[in-house]
Amino acid sequence: MTGRIVVVIEDDPDIAALLEEVLGELGHQVSVHADLPAGPSNGDAKLVITDLVAVRSYDQPAAREWIARVRAAFPKASVIVSTAHAPAAAAGPAAFGADAVLTKPFDIAVFTETVEALLDR
């Protein structure tokens, strides 16, 4: 099923544009932000793909706090962490409360498969 709302939180404009393009080609409605949006979020979002924007160097407690803030803002959404921090990726999604982790640079096929699997849950 396509056409679901996906939020991307990514401070790198090139990566944000790539994700927006790929998700759009899959038929999803995409909302891109450089940081966690202030104010009310889109309660209909089914998926949030976030970099560890607030965590400049990987720190597991800070990453857990960031994901908790993302989940509070988008309570109905699954969360994918997209990160270049190798320790974060190695720790796995459960280490900081996400549903999946993708290490940058990631394979678009793996990205697409992960997105669709979480949206189909």
Helices and strands as residue ranges (DSSP letters): E 5-9, H 13-25, E 29-33, E 47-50, H 60-73, E 78-83, H 86-91, G 93-95, E 100-103, H 108-119
